[in-house]
Amino acid sequence: MPNIVRLILGFVVLGASIALMFFSFWGWGILGVFISILIAVTYFYNENMLLAQWFLRKDNMDKAEAFLKRITNYEKQLIRVQHGYYNLLIGLIESRKAPMQSEKYFKKALSLGLHMDHNIALAKLSLAGISMGKRNKREAQMYLTEAKKADKNKLLADQIKQMKDQMGMMDRQQQVRYR
């Protein structure tokens, strides 16, 4: 459903619920206010995105991908703030299938803008992993330091530490090859 239709529908339901309260149908009026708030919330948070995030947390990639595929044109169906998060979710799902092809989604998510620091750190950590897979240590190190700066609440501290350890092992493997 287009966002403008959601807003119009939300205001119509709100107006109807105010009219119901005016005519002393308080119970139905209060219920209508709650429904209009729910409709207005779906303007800011797309239900397909919310369900996709839920299934990603439950590690059910197939259902998460199905809900994200319901969004056919994200530029029209989502508000501008959600464009980066849409690409981040697509990148996370794609990284399970083909990690090297998910790089474009993470870069696009960062360029469109993510507002939460831990999401920026997650995207940069994923890009660091992709760079390590390509044997590009300098770029991987750059993304790791940026991820560490962005992870202010230390939510990804363990993953960053593991990635640095793997990078150290990558150096040792290269030294063994050159001997």
LOZA-464945 format. One record per residue (C-alpha): x, y, z. Coordinates in steps of 0.1 Angstrom, whole numbers, padded with zeros to 4 digits, always signed. Each point is the difference from the previous one (the first is absolute). Last residue first. Layout:
REM residues N
XYZ
...
//
This chain:
REM residues 179
+0592-0192+0026
-0025+0022-0018
-0030-0023+0007
+0008-0001+0037
+0000+0038+0002
-0034+0002-0018
-0015-0025+0025
+0014+0020+0029
-0016+0032-0013
-0034-0017-0004
+0003-0013+0035
+0003+0037+0012
-0030+0009-0021
-0019-0029+0017
+0009+0014+0034
-0012+0035-0011
-0033-0015-0012
-0004-0018+0033
+0005+0032+0019
-0025+0018-0022
-0025-0028+0006
+0005+0002+0038
-0003+0038+0001
-0033+0000-0021
-0023+0014+0027
+0028+0022+0015
-0024+0029+0006
+0020+0023-0021
+0003-0023-0030
+0006+0027-0026
+0037+0005+0009
+0006-0038-0001
-0018-0003-0033
+0022+0028-0014
+0031-0018+0012
-0012-0033-0015
-0009+0017-0034
+0035+0014-0002
+0016-0033+0009
-0020-0018-0027
+0010+0026-0026
+0037-0005+0009
-0003-0038+0001
-0015-0005-0034
+0000-0038-0002
-0034-0001-0018
-0015-0019+0029
+0016+0025+0024
-0018+0028-0020
-0033-0019+0004
+0006-0003+0038
+0008+0037+0002
-0031+0008-0019
-0020-0020+0025
+0016+0019+0029
-0008+0033-0018
-0036-0010-0003
-0002-0011+0036
+0017+0032+0012
-0025+0021-0019
-0028-0020+0016
+0016+0005+0034
+0001+0037-0005
-0037+0004-0007
-0009+0025-0028
+0009-0019-0031
+0006+0021-0031
-0005-0005-0037
+0038-0003-0005
+0003-0026+0028
-0029-0020-0013
+0014+0002-0036
+0034-0013+0013
-0017-0029+0018
-0021-0009-0030
+0029+0001-0024
+0020-0023+0023
-0026-0027+0000
+0013-0015-0032
+0032-0013+0017
-0020-0017+0028
-0022-0021-0023
-0028-0018+0018
+0004+0011+0037
+0013+0034-0011
-0032+0005-0021
-0022-0001+0031
+0022+0026+0018
+0003+0021-0032
-0038+0001-0005
-0003+0011+0037
+0026+0027-0005
-0016+0011-0032
-0034+0004+0017
+0017+0018+0029
+0015+0025-0024
-0034+0008-0016
-0018+0003+0033
+0007+0037+0006
-0013+0009-0035
-0035-0013+0008
-0008-0034-0015
-0024-0011-0027
+0012+0024-0027
+0038-0005+0002
-0004-0036+0011
-0017-0011-0032
-0012-0036+0003
-0001-0003+0037
-0015-0034+0002
+0035-0014-0006
+0009+0012+0035
-0027-0022+0015
+0011-0031-0020
+0037+0007+0009
-0009+0000+0037
-0020-0032-0004
+0029-0018-0017
+0026+0014+0024
-0016-0014+0032
+0028+0009+0025
-0026+0010+0027
+0016+0035-0001
-0002+0000-0038
-0037-0010+0003
-0007+0030+0022
+0020+0023-0023
-0021-0012-0030
-0032+0005+0020
+0009+0036+0008
+0011+0007-0036
-0032-0014-0014
-0020+0020+0025
+0016+0033-0012
+0009+0022+0030
-0007+0037-0005
-0033-0003-0018
-0009-0032+0019
+0000+0022+0031
-0029+0021-0014
-0021-0032-0005
+0006-0010+0036
-0008+0034+0013
-0032+0000-0020
-0009-0034+0015
+0007+0013+0035
-0022+0031-0007
-0028-0023-0013
+0001-0021+0031
-0004+0032+0021
-0029+0010-0021
-0017-0034+0002
+0002+0001+0038
-0011+0037+0002
-0031-0003-0021
-0013+0033+0014
-0008+0018-0033
+0032+0020+0002
+0020-0032+0008
-0013-0015-0033
+0008+0032-0019
+0036-0001+0015
+0002-0037-0012
-0011+0010-0035
+0025+0028-0002
+0028-0024+0011
-0012-0027-0025
+0002+0026-0028
+0034+0013+0012
+0014-0035+0000
-0015-0008-0034
+0015+0032-0015
+0034-0008+0015
-0001-0036-0012
-0011+0011-0035
+0030+0024-0002
+0023-0029+0010
-0010-0022-0029
-0015-0034+0009
//
